Amino acid sequence: MSLDKLKQNIIEILEDLKSKDIVILNTKLNTFLFDEMIIVTSSSDRHGRAIASNLYKIKGKLDKHIKIEGIENGDWIIVDLEDIVIHIMQREYRDLYDLESLWTK
């Protein structure tokens, strides 16, 4: 699956699950670890877990490993799809860590 198709599938899942404030950052110039970062806001820990679980279902379409961190708490979950990393954060964590500012400087 191409990177654009993967990103499109991810965005569809995020929008279907009512994720808020979806931001896509191109990180190719900042790191060699991944090409893009997607940051979204979840409304609760349960909502964050549901988003991560649905993103995990993409695994069947990929020949890559998927790693998920933080699903136990649900307040900040990272889904690593190798080329794209998704941060699912509750509002207070997103405001506190302000990843958009860190990665766009």
N, C-alpha and C positions, 0 to 999 in steps of 0.2 A: 504494500500500500504506500503510495506517495505521501510525502510530508503534508502536502496541501489537502489531500483526501483525509488523512488522519486528523488534521486540525479541524476540518469541516465536520467530521464525525463527533469529535470532542465538543465542539461548539453546539451542535444539535442536542447532544445529551445534556449539556449544561443549561441550555435554554428550556428544554422540555422539563427539567427538574426545577425550574424557577430560580436558578442561580442569579445572583445580583452582581452588578458592577463588573462585568467580564472585561478584563484587560489582557491584551496579548502583547508581549514584549519580544522583540527580536534580540537575541543574546549572542548571536554569532561573533560579534566583535568583542564581546566581554569575556567569553569563556569558550573552551573547546569541548566542554562536557555535554552541552545540549544546545540546540539551535533556537528554541523558543520557550518562553515561560508564559503560562496562563495563570492569572490570579482571579479568583472569584470569591464572593462573599456568600456564606451559608447563613441561614436564619437560626440554626441551633445545631447541637452536636448530632442529633438524629438526622437532620437534613444533610449535614456534611458527610456522615457515614453513607447515606443513600446515594449521594453524588459519587463518592469514591467507589462504592459497590457497582454502580452502573458503568463507570469508566473501566472498571476491571473486566467487564464483559467484552471490551474491545480485544482482549487478549486472543480470542479465537480467530481474529482477523489479522493478527500480527505474527511475525516470526521473531519477536523480541521479548525480552523479559519485562515484566511489569513489577515494580516495587511500590509498596504503599507503606507509609509511616504515619503514625499518629491517629490511626483509626480507633484505637482504644478510647481516647479522650474525645475526639471529634471536634475539638476547638480549632486545631490547625492540622490539616491532613495534607501530606505531600504524595502525589501520584507521579511516579517516575516512569515515563514511557520511552526512555533513552533520548530520543530526539526532542521531545517535548516534556516539560515538567509542569505539573498543575498544582497550584497551591489553593486549597479550599480552606478559607479562614472565616471565623466568626468576626463580626464587625470590630469588636474591641481589639482583637489580635491584629487585624489588618491595619487599623489606625495606629496601633502601638509600633509595629515593625516597619510599616510604610515601605514595603518592598519595591513599589513602583519608583520611588525616589532613589533608592539604593542602586537599582539596575539601570536607571536612565541618566545617571551622571557621567 
